[in-house]
Amino acid sequence: MVERSPVFDDDPGPTVPVPVGLSSHPGRHCLGVDTEVFFPFSELGVLQARLVCTGCPVRVACREWATATGQYGIWGGTTREERTAQRHAEVSAVVEPTRPVVAA
């Protein structure tokens, strides 16, 4: 996993350091890729970042870490909005178990 360097002076980058198991994995696809690719401004940029993540051996762990820590940008091939929606769906499924349908 690539640690993000701040783009703006008031942008601190990731709030929690990227775990060593992700950032030092020799097979990660983001190795050597400019970190700005993962903070796109357009849909084309999102697609380009997703291409880097496709088939990456740490993709799932990367996505889970980003979800747990609320990171911005593309992590594990997902946007922050996608990770947030997935997290809310998982929480809703736990909070609201399905009830059997009863005919009236």
Secondary structure, DSSP 8 states (H G I E B T S, - for coil): ------SSTT----SS---HHHHT-TT-TTTTS-GGGGS-SSHHHHHHHHHHHTT-TTHHHHHHHHHHHT--S-BTTB-HHHHHHHHHHHHHHHHS--------
